[in-house]
């Protein structure tokens, strides 16, 4: 490779062009096409990327060809103002040659292809703000990132060997961290001292047993965890900054705590099958609370303390059935999602939800849906897995209803509740309703979007005037 790079040592673009042309003269159409396909860089319009190259005709492995193209562009001076660089396909040695010629680079995307890599090659990039690394399977630590004073966004994917975050302490500007596939990460101790960190996202962190460091992140605004199968407790940082918290599919999580969270707007705890305690003393701005998939024996005292301001609420029927007062404590409720309602007998419990605009019922065992008819302001209705639903008569008087989705309701035969003189439907979707045969009730009504899937009895016989209006 060094011999090839020496051929590109000319200080001007014309010299670089002359240095490369002998390498491309056999069958390749020209230098510009080779570089366009090979570099994937956007140097402020100086060079336009196109997909017409025949770079595959240049002998050598793809990484080498890419390195040649990048080096040529850098030495030409055409990339002195480049701020975004894609290094996928380049090895560390090629990058060592390239980066000194890119003093203004602010964002780098680099695929390590699960090969050992020394991140210290990035040292000296004082303007680098965003670093996205993929294929980090061999990356065991982040020590090489020290010395990047402007780095604010870090995203690592496929970092299955990463065991700690100790190398992040020397990144004073770091505000956003996103780690994917970090299956060996056991604790978050390396986050201590990151006063500007506002967003933390961890996915596939199956070995994580301690998240104590999160409680000390006073500037954190958004926290997202998923796949934390070993994490049993989550303590949230105290203060006014935290706005959104999401923990999904954390099968071992038993407790979520946070004393005073005046800025919290969204709390999503989904698929945490062992979660039994939510201990938040105060969250006056909480607008969205979802606890679907939690332990049916979830302690409700902690939930009742924080639901007063909630406008969107998701819960399983076994939890709701234990405490009907939950709904009475939601005077501002606009959107409600209830799942796991196989034991539900009717929908009378919906009475009194005068402000409700959206309702979703999943796996509902009720045969009587007349309770829906009292929701005068209902705009959107989604019924899924309601195996005893036979008709939609309860919807006749809902003048504001604009969206209806009926899914996996095999006993449904009559959609007459959608007929009559009413405003246009924005969306009607009928999916996997095997017994449904007649769309006639929709005649005379305008439907902006009509979707009929998995309803074999209506296939090909929908009234033409209905379809023409969709």
C-alpha positions as CSV (number, residue, x, y, z in Angstrom):
1,X,0.0,0.0,0.0
2,X,2.8,2.4,0.8
3,X,4.1,2.3,-2.8
4,X,0.7,3.2,-4.1
5,X,0.4,6.1,-1.6
6,X,3.8,7.4,-2.6
7,X,2.4,7.7,-6.2
8,X,-0.2,10.1,-4.9
9,X,2.1,12.4,-3.0
10,X,1.7,15.4,-5.3
11,X,0.5,18.5,-3.5
12,X,-2.1,19.6,-6.1
13,X,-5.1,18.0,-7.6
14,X,-3.6,17.7,-11.0
15,X,-0.6,15.9,-9.5
16,X,-2.9,13.4,-7.7
17,X,-4.8,12.9,-11.0
18,X,-1.6,12.1,-12.8
19,X,-0.5,9.7,-10.0
20,X,-3.7,7.7,-10.2
21,X,-4.3,7.6,-13.9
22,X,-1.7,4.9,-14.6
23,X,-3.4,2.7,-12.1
24,X,-6.8,3.1,-13.8
25,X,-5.8,3.2,-17.5
26,X,-6.6,-0.4,-18.4
27,X,-10.4,-0.6,-18.4
28,X,-11.6,2.0,-16.0
29,X,-13.5,5.0,-17.5
30,X,-11.7,7.6,-15.3
31,X,-10.6,9.0,-12.0
32,X,-13.8,10.9,-11.0
33,X,-16.0,7.8,-11.2
34,X,-13.6,5.7,-9.1
35,X,-13.5,8.3,-6.4
36,X,-17.2,8.9,-6.4
37,X,-17.9,5.2,-5.7
38,X,-15.0,4.7,-3.4
39,X,-15.1,7.5,-0.8
40,X,-18.6,8.2,0.3
41,X,-17.7,11.7,1.5
42,X,-19.6,14.9,1.3
43,X,-17.0,17.8,1.2
44,X,-19.4,20.7,1.1
45,X,-20.3,20.2,-2.5
46,X,-16.7,20.2,-3.8
47,X,-17.1,16.7,-5.1
48,X,-20.4,15.1,-6.0
49,X,-21.0,11.5,-5.2
50,X,-22.5,9.3,-7.9
51,X,-23.1,5.6,-8.3
52,X,-21.8,5.1,-11.8
53,X,-18.3,4.1,-10.9
54,X,-16.4,0.9,-12.0
55,X,-14.1,0.9,-9.0
56,X,-14.3,-2.9,-8.9
57,X,-11.9,-2.9,-11.9
58,X,-9.1,-1.5,-9.9
59,X,-7.0,-4.4,-8.5
60,X,-6.8,-4.9,-4.8
61,X,-9.2,-5.5,-1.9
62,X,-12.1,-3.0,-1.4
63,X,-10.5,-1.5,1.7
64,X,-7.3,-0.7,-0.2
65,X,-9.2,0.8,-3.1
66,X,-11.2,2.9,-0.7
67,X,-8.0,4.1,1.1
68,X,-6.5,5.1,-2.2
69,X,-9.5,7.2,-3.1
70,X,-9.7,8.9,0.3
71,X,-6.0,9.6,0.3
72,X,-6.2,11.1,-3.2
73,X,-9.1,13.4,-2.2
74,X,-7.3,14.5,1.0
75,X,-4.0,15.2,-0.7
76,X,-5.7,17.2,-3.4
77,X,-6.8,19.8,-1.0
78,X,-10.4,19.4,-2.1
79,X,-11.5,18.1,1.4
80,X,-9.9,20.7,3.6
81,X,-13.4,21.9,4.6
82,X,-15.0,18.5,4.8
83,X,-17.1,18.0,7.9
84,X,-18.6,14.6,7.3
85,X,-16.6,11.4,6.5
86,X,-17.7,7.8,6.0
87,X,-14.8,5.4,6.7
88,X,-16.7,2.1,6.2
89,X,-14.3,-0.3,4.5
90,X,-11.1,1.4,5.6
91,X,-8.7,-0.1,8.1
92,X,-6.9,1.8,10.9
93,X,-3.7,2.2,8.9
94,X,-5.5,3.8,6.0
95,X,-7.2,6.1,8.4
96,X,-3.9,7.1,10.0
97,X,-2.9,8.4,6.6
98,X,-6.1,10.2,5.8
99,X,-7.1,12.0,9.0
100,X,-4.2,14.5,9.2
101,X,-5.5,16.0,6.0
102,X,-9.0,16.5,7.4
103,X,-8.6,19.3,10.0
104,X,-12.3,20.3,9.8
105,X,-14.0,16.9,10.1
106,X,-16.9,17.0,12.6
107,X,-18.6,13.6,12.0
108,X,-17.2,10.2,11.3
109,X,-18.9,6.9,10.5
110,X,-16.6,3.9,10.7
111,X,-17.3,0.1,10.4
112,X,-14.6,-1.8,12.3
113,X,-15.9,-5.2,10.9
114,X,-15.3,-6.8,14.3
115,X,-11.5,-6.4,13.9
116,X,-9.2,-5.0,16.6
117,X,-8.9,-1.3,16.3
118,X,-6.9,1.4,18.0
119,X,-9.3,4.3,18.5
120,X,-6.3,6.6,19.3
121,X,-6.0,7.1,15.6
122,X,-8.7,9.7,16.1
123,X,-6.6,11.8,18.5
124,X,-6.1,15.3,17.4
125,X,-9.5,15.8,15.7
126,X,-10.4,18.8,17.8
127,X,-13.6,19.6,15.9
128,X,-15.0,16.0,15.9
129,X,-18.6,16.2,17.3
130,X,-20.1,12.9,16.3
131,X,-18.6,9.4,16.1
132,X,-20.6,6.4,14.9
133,X,-18.8,3.0,15.0
134,X,-20.3,-0.2,13.8
135,X,-18.9,-3.8,13.9
136,X,-17.4,-3.2,17.3
137,X,-17.2,-6.9,18.2
138,X,-13.5,-6.7,19.2
139,X,-13.7,-3.4,21.1
140,X,-13.1,-4.1,24.8
141,X,-12.6,-0.5,26.0
142,X,-13.0,3.1,25.0
143,X,-9.7,4.4,26.3
144,X,-8.6,5.5,22.8
145,X,-11.3,8.2,22.7
146,X,-9.6,10.4,25.2
147,X,-8.4,13.7,23.6
148,X,-11.6,14.5,21.6
149,X,-12.6,17.7,23.4
150,X,-15.6,18.5,21.1
151,X,-17.1,15.0,20.9
152,X,-20.8,15.3,21.9
153,X,-22.4,12.3,20.2
154,X,-21.2,8.7,20.5
155,X,-22.9,5.7,18.9
156,X,-21.5,2.2,19.0
157,X,-23.2,-0.9,17.4
158,X,-22.3,-4.6,17.9
159,X,-20.0,-3.9,20.8
160,X,-20.4,-7.4,22.4
161,X,-17.0,-7.4,24.1
162,X,-17.3,-4.0,25.7
163,X,-17.2,-4.6,29.5
164,X,-16.9,-1.0,30.9
165,X,-17.2,2.6,29.9
166,X,-14.0,3.8,31.6
167,X,-12.7,5.7,28.6
168,X,-15.5,8.3,28.6
169,X,-14.3,10.4,31.5
170,X,-12.0,12.4,29.3
171,X,-14.9,13.6,27.0
172,X,-16.2,16.8,28.7
173,X,-18.6,17.7,25.9
174,X,-20.3,14.3,25.6
175,X,-24.1,14.8,25.6
176,X,-25.5,11.7,23.9
177,X,-24.5,8.0,24.1
178,X,-26.2,5.2,22.2
179,X,-24.8,1.6,22.7
180,X,-26.3,-1.3,20.8
181,X,-25.6,-5.0,21.4
182,X,-23.5,-4.4,24.5
183,X,-24.1,-7.8,25.9
184,X,-21.0,-7.9,28.1
185,X,-21.5,-4.6,29.8
186,X,-22.1,-5.1,33.5
187,X,-22.1,-1.6,35.0
188,X,-22.1,2.1,34.0
189,X,-19.4,3.4,36.3
190,X,-17.6,5.2,33.4
191,X,-20.5,7.7,33.2
192,X,-19.6,9.4,36.4
193,X,-18.5,13.0,35.9
194,X,-20.3,13.4,32.5
195,X,-22.1,16.6,33.6
196,X,-23.4,17.4,30.1
197,X,-24.8,14.0,29.3
198,X,-28.4,14.5,28.4
199,X,-29.4,11.3,26.5
200,X,-28.4,7.7,27.3
201,X,-29.7,4.8,25.3
202,X,-28.6,1.1,25.9
203,X,-30.0,-1.7,23.8
204,X,-29.3,-5.4,24.3
205,X,-27.5,-4.9,27.5
206,X,-28.3,-8.4,28.9
207,X,-25.4,-8.6,31.4
208,X,-26.0,-5.2,33.0
209,X,-26.5,-5.8,36.7
210,X,-25.9,-2.2,38.0
211,X,-27.2,1.1,36.8
212,X,-26.2,3.1,39.9
213,X,-24.3,5.6,37.9
214,X,-27.5,6.9,36.3
215,X,-28.7,8.4,39.6
216,X,-25.7,10.8,39.5
217,X,-26.4,12.2,36.0
218,X,-28.0,15.4,37.0
219,X,-28.2,16.7,33.4
220,X,-29.9,13.6,32.0
221,X,-33.1,14.3,30.1
222,X,-33.7,11.0,28.2
223,X,-33.0,7.5,29.4
224,X,-33.8,4.4,27.3
225,X,-33.0,0.8,28.3
226,X,-34.0,-2.4,26.5
227,X,-33.1,-6.0,26.9
228,X,-31.6,-5.6,30.4
229,X,-32.3,-9.1,31.5
230,X,-30.1,-9.0,34.6
231,X,-31.0,-5.5,35.9
232,X,-33.2,-5.6,39.0
233,X,-33.3,-2.0,40.2
234,X,-33.3,1.4,38.5
235,X,-32.7,4.6,40.4
236,X,-33.5,7.8,38.5
237,X,-31.6,11.0,38.9
238,X,-33.2,13.6,41.1
239,X,-33.8,17.0,39.8
240,X,-35.8,18.9,37.2
241,X,-34.0,17.8,34.0
242,X,-35.2,14.2,33.4
243,X,-38.0,14.2,30.9
244,X,-38.3,10.7,29.4
245,X,-37.6,7.3,30.8
246,X,-38.1,4.0,28.9
247,X,-37.3,0.5,30.1
248,X,-38.5,-2.3,27.7
249,X,-38.1,-6.0,28.0
250,X,-36.1,-5.8,31.2
251,X,-37.2,-9.2,32.5
252,X,-35.5,-9.0,35.9
253,X,-36.4,-5.4,36.7
254,X,-38.3,-5.3,40.0
255,X,-38.1,-1.7,41.2
256,X,-38.0,1.8,39.6
257,X,-37.4,4.7,42.0
258,X,-37.0,8.5,41.8
259,X,-37.9,10.8,44.6
260,X,-38.7,14.2,43.0
261,X,-39.0,14.4,39.2
262,X,-40.7,17.7,38.4
263,X,-39.8,17.6,34.7
264,X,-40.7,14.0,33.9
265,X,-43.2,13.9,31.0
266,X,-43.0,10.2,29.9
267,X,-42.5,7.0,31.7
268,X,-42.6,3.8,29.6
269,X,-42.1,0.5,31.5
270,X,-43.1,-2.3,29.0
271,X,-42.4,-6.0,29.1
272,X,-40.9,-5.8,32.6
273,X,-42.6,-9.0,33.8
274,X,-41.2,-8.8,37.4
275,X,-41.8,-5.1,38.0
276,X,-43.6,-4.8,41.3
277,X,-42.7,-1.3,42.6
278,X,-42.7,2.1,41.1
279,X,-41.6,4.6,43.8
280,X,-41.8,8.1,42.4
281,X,-42.8,10.6,45.0
282,X,-43.7,13.5,42.7
283,X,-44.0,13.9,38.9
284,X,-46.4,16.8,38.3
285,X,-45.8,17.0,34.6
286,X,-46.2,13.3,33.8
287,X,-48.3,13.1,30.7
288,X,-47.7,9.6,29.4
289,X,-47.5,6.4,31.6
290,X,-47.3,2.9,30.1
291,X,-46.9,-0.1,32.4
292,X,-48.0,-2.9,30.0
293,X,-46.5,-6.3,30.6
294,X,-45.5,-5.7,34.2
295,X,-46.1,-8.1,37.1
296,X,-49.9,-8.4,37.7
297,X,-49.2,-7.9,41.4
298,X,-47.6,-4.5,40.8
299,X,-48.0,-2.3,43.9
300,X,-50.6,0.3,43.0
301,X,-49.9,2.9,45.7
302,X,-46.9,4.2,43.8
303,X,-48.8,4.4,40.5
304,X,-51.7,6.3,42.1
305,X,-49.3,8.9,43.4
306,X,-48.3,10.1,40.0
307,X,-51.3,9.6,37.6
308,X,-53.1,12.8,38.3
309,X,-51.7,14.6,35.3
310,X,-51.5,11.6,32.9
311,X,-53.2,12.0,29.5
312,X,-52.0,8.8,27.9
313,X,-52.1,5.5,29.9
314,X,-51.2,1.9,29.0
315,X,-52.0,-0.9,31.4
316,X,-52.8,-4.6,31.5
317,X,-56.4,-5.6,32.5
318,X,-55.3,-7.8,35.5
319,X,-53.7,-4.7,37.1
320,X,-56.6,-2.4,36.2
321,X,-59.2,-4.9,37.5
322,X,-57.6,-4.8,40.9
323,X,-57.9,-1.0,41.2
324,X,-60.8,0.6,39.2
325,X,-60.0,3.8,41.1
326,X,-57.0,4.2,38.8
327,X,-59.2,5.5,36.0
328,X,-61.1,7.8,38.4
329,X,-57.8,9.3,39.3
330,X,-57.2,10.3,35.6
331,X,-59.3,13.4,35.0
332,X,-57.3,14.4,32.0
333,X,-57.1,11.0,30.3
334,X,-57.2,11.3,26.5
335,X,-55.6,8.0,25.3
336,X,-56.1,4.6,26.9
337,X,-54.5,1.2,26.0
338,X,-55.6,-1.9,27.8
339,X,-54.1,-5.3,27.0
340,X,-54.4,-8.9,28.3
341,X,-58.1,-8.6,28.9
342,X,-59.1,-12.2,28.4
343,X,-61.0,-12.2,31.7
344,X,-62.8,-8.9,30.9
345,X,-66.6,-9.5,30.8
346,X,-67.9,-6.1,29.5
347,X,-66.8,-2.5,28.9
348,X,-69.0,-0.8,31.5
349,X,-65.8,0.3,33.3
350,X,-65.3,2.9,30.6
351,X,-68.1,5.0,32.0
352,X,-67.1,8.5,33.1
353,X,-64.1,8.9,30.7
354,X,-65.6,11.9,29.1
355,X,-62.3,13.3,27.7
356,X,-61.1,10.0,26.1
357,X,-60.0,10.6,22.5
358,X,-58.3,7.3,21.8
359,X,-59.0,3.7,22.9
360,X,-57.1,0.5,22.2
361,X,-58.2,-2.9,23.6
362,X,-56.1,-6.0,23.0
363,X,-56.9,-9.6,23.7
364,X,-60.3,-8.6,25.2
365,X,-62.6,-11.4,26.2
366,X,-65.8,-9.2,26.5
367,X,-68.8,-9.9,24.4
368,X,-70.6,-6.6,25.3
369,X,-68.9,-3.5,24.0
370,X,-71.7,-1.0,24.7
371,X,-69.5,0.9,27.2
372,X,-67.7,2.3,24.2
373,X,-70.9,4.0,23.1
374,X,-70.7,6.5,26.0
375,X,-67.3,7.9,24.9
376,X,-68.8,10.9,23.0
377,X,-65.4,12.5,22.2
378,X,-63.7,9.3,20.9
379,X,-61.7,9.9,17.7
380,X,-59.6,6.7,17.4
381,X,-60.6,3.1,18.2
382,X,-58.4,0.0,17.9
383,X,-59.8,-3.4,18.8
384,X,-57.4,-6.3,18.4
385,X,-57.9,-10.0,19.4
386,X,-61.4,-9.4,20.6
387,X,-62.6,-12.9,19.7
388,X,-66.2,-12.5,20.9
389,X,-66.9,-9.2,19.1
390,X,-69.8,-9.7,16.7
391,X,-71.0,-6.2,15.8
392,X,-70.1,-2.5,16.0
393,X,-73.5,-1.2,17.1
394,X,-71.9,0.7,20.0
395,X,-70.2,3.0,17.5
396,X,-73.4,4.5,16.0
397,X,-73.6,7.6,18.1
398,X,-69.9,8.5,18.1
399,X,-70.0,11.6,15.9
400,X,-66.3,12.5,16.3
401,X,-65.0,9.0,15.4
402,X,-62.6,9.2,12.5
403,X,-60.3,6.2,12.8
404,X,-61.3,2.6,13.3
405,X,-59.0,-0.4,13.3
406,X,-60.4,-3.9,13.8
407,X,-57.8,-6.7,13.9
408,X,-58.0,-10.4,14.5
409,X,-61.7,-10.4,15.5
410,X,-62.9,-13.7,13.8
411,X,-66.5,-13.4,15.0
412,X,-67.2,-10.0,13.6
413,X,-70.0,-10.1,11.0
414,X,-71.7,-6.7,11.2
415,X,-70.1,-3.3,10.8
416,X,-73.4,-1.5,10.7
417,X,-72.2,0.8,13.5
418,X,-69.9,2.5,10.9
419,X,-72.8,3.5,8.7
420,X,-75.3,6.3,8.8
421,X,-74.9,10.0,8.3
422,X,-71.5,11.0,9.7
423,X,-68.3,12.9,8.9
424,X,-65.7,11.2,6.6
425,X,-63.6,8.5,8.2
426,X,-59.9,9.3,8.0
427,X,-59.1,5.6,8.2
428,X,-60.9,2.3,8.4
429,X,-58.8,-1.0,8.6
430,X,-60.3,-4.4,8.8
431,X,-57.8,-7.2,9.3
432,X,-58.2,-10.9,9.9
433,X,-61.9,-10.7,10.3
434,X,-62.7,-14.1,8.7
435,X,-66.5,-14.0,9.2
436,X,-67.0,-10.4,7.8
437,X,-68.7,-10.5,4.4
438,X,-70.5,-7.2,3.9
439,X,-69.0,-3.7,3.6
440,X,-72.3,-2.2,2.6
441,X,-72.8,-0.1,5.8
442,X,-69.9,2.1,4.5
443,X,-71.9,3.1,1.4
444,X,-72.7,6.8,1.4
445,X,-69.7,7.6,3.7
446,X,-66.4,8.9,2.6
447,X,-63.4,6.9,3.7
448,X,-60.0,8.5,3.0
449,X,-58.1,5.2,3.7
450,X,-59.8,1.8,3.5
451,X,-57.7,-1.4,4.3
452,X,-59.2,-4.9,4.1
453,X,-56.7,-7.7,4.7
454,X,-57.3,-11.3,5.7
455,X,-61.0,-11.1,5.3
456,X,-61.6,-13.8,2.6
457,X,-65.4,-13.4,2.6
458,X,-65.2,-9.8,1.3
459,X,-62.4,-10.2,-1.1
460,X,-63.4,-8.9,-4.6
461,X,-67.0,-7.9,-3.6
462,X,-66.4,-4.5,-1.9
463,X,-68.9,-2.0,-3.4
464,X,-67.2,-0.2,-6.2
465,X,-68.4,3.2,-5.1
466,X,-66.7,2.7,-1.7
467,X,-63.4,1.8,-3.2
468,X,-63.7,4.7,-5.6
469,X,-63.8,7.2,-2.7
470,X,-60.8,5.8,-0.9
